[in-house]
Amino acid sequence: MAKLDLVMFEEEYKQLQEIISRLQVDSSSKVVFLVDKNGQQIAASGDVHSIDATSLASLTAGNVAATDGLAKLIGEKEFSLLFHEGEKDNLHISIVGKRGILVVIFDLNSSLALVRLRVKKAARDLQEIFEKVEQRAQSGGNSSFESPFSEITDEDIDKLFGD
């Protein structure tokens, strides 16, 4: 089954951003990113200016893809959580549903246990929003949204190109 392209409305984006912001504060983390499995940043909170967000999103998606390959090699469906420990900063990466990746960057002001606890709740909340967006996409979208191209006819196209 091919993946549907998802369109997120402003209200849904605001809900995602609120969850990410709350997670960043509640987990005492430096930065929280929500990216999709294609490597595109969806939302972020914290000291995002100190990090190249585009590279982080892309590399995180690649890391998750590589780890999925490792999981399959040993007979696992996936590894839903990755943890990288550094000298000063740590990365907690978790899969949210079929499309999302939650990245939490934290230092000694927080702990892995606190981050895991807060991520668990945030991931459930994020998953609910992703499911609503996906359900809307599968049902044909929102009936109140009309494409600006819906009024263009074949006759209009012929006139435009001189046929």
N, C-alpha and C positions, 0 to 999 in steps of 0.2 A: 504494500500500500504506500503510495507516494505521500510525502508530507505536504500538508496544506500550508500555504503562506498565510501567516496570521497578521491581522491588522488589529492593533491595540488602540482603543480610544483613550482620550485624555484622562477620563475618570479612572480607568484601569491602571494607567501609568502612574497616576497620583497615588493609588492604593499600593502599588508595588514600591514606589519611592518611600512612602510612609513606613512600610514594613522594613525596608532596608535601613532607613534612618533610625528606627527604633532598635533594630538589631545592633547597629553600630554603637549606640549609646549603652544598651543593656549588656552587651558583651565586653564593654570597655576596650573595644578594638580601635585600631587606627583608621582603617578603611574597610568598607564592604562594597563589593561589586556584584552585580547580577549580570551575567552574560548569557548569550544563547550558545548552543553547541556549534554554531557556525563561526563563533569568535567575535560576535558583535556585542558591544556593551549595551545593556538595556537600562540599567540604573546604577547609581553609585552614591555613597555617603561617606563623609569623613574628609580626611586630608587628601583629596583626590588630585590636587595640583602637584603633589610631590612624586607622582607616578605617571609613567607613560601608559595611559589607560588603553590605548589602541593595541600596543604590544602586549600588555598584560592579558587582555581579553583573548587575543589571538593565540598566545602561548598557552594560556589556560585551556582553551578548547583543544589545542594540539596535545597537551598533556593528558586530558581526559580521553581523547581518542586513542592515544598510545596505551593508556592504562586499560581501556576496553579491550584492546587487542591482547594484552597480557592476561586479562581475566578469561577470555575465550580460550586461550592456549591451555589454561589449567582447568577448564571446564566450568568456570563461573559465568553467570549471566553478565555481571558487571561488578565493579567496585564502586559503591555509591559514595565513598568518602576517601579523600586523599589528605595527607598531612605532611607538610615539609617544615622541618625545624631548622632554623638558622641561629647564628650567634646572637643577633639582636631581635630579629623579626621572624615570625612564623606564618605559614600559609595553611589555612583550613579550606579545603575545596570539597564541596558536596554537590551531588546531582539533585536537581529539583524537577521531578516529573520527567517527561520525555525530551524537553527542550532547554531547560535552564541549568545554569551552573552558578552556584553561590560561592564567592571567594571572600574570605575574611582574613585580613592581615592584622595580626596582633603582636604585641611585645610582652615584656615582663609585667606590665600593668594589668594584664589579664592572665587567664589560665586556659589550658586546653579544655578542662572540664566545664568551665563557664561558657566558653565558646560553643562547645558541642551541645550543651543544654539549650542555649538561646537559639542556635541554628535549627535545632529540631522543631521548635515551635514556629519559627519564621518560615521554614521550608513547607510546613503544612499550610500556612496562610498563603504563601506564594503559589503553591500547587492549586489551591482553590481558584485563584484568579486565572492561572493558566488554563485550567479546565473550562472556566466560563468563556474565555476567549476562543478556545478550540471548539467548544460546542456551537458558539455563534458562527464560526467559520464553516463548520460542517453543515449547519442548517441553512446556509446560503447568505449569511450576513444579517445585518440589521435592516429591516424594511424601511426605516426612516432615512437610510443613507442611499442616495442615488448618485451613480457615476456621472460626472460631467459629460461623458461621451455617450450616454444612453440615448440622447436625442439625435445623434448623427445617423443618417440613413445611407444606404448604398448610393442613392442618387446624389447626396451631398459629396460623397467620396468621388464619384464619377465627375462631378462638376469641378472639384478641386484639382483633379489630375488631368482634366481635359478629355476624358473618354466619352 
